[in-house]
């Protein structure tokens, strides 16, 4: 993802857009069983209904706001990239969206 940086987030890795606020678009725990992305509640609902073996809401208040976990072993590269792109677009300012080459 354009301007993506990896930074610690407690004991997890986080991936942020390198702009002044450095908003997180993905987190990865040390066990690497799943990753979390930040979607709208509507996007989350769509993915969880379409691929329940891959996507599930984060089980807390963040999950109610669209934070979504991805079971990495169940997910192919195309599906993972699609979820990461959605999350990145929410974290990145609109002026840098054209930098994303699909």
Secondary structure, DSSP 8 states (H G I E B T S, - for coil): -TTEEEEEETTEEEEEE-STT--EEEEE-TT-SEEEEE--HHHHHHHHHH-TTTEEE-SSHHHHTTEEEEEGGG--HHHHHHHHHHHHHHHS-GGGGGG---
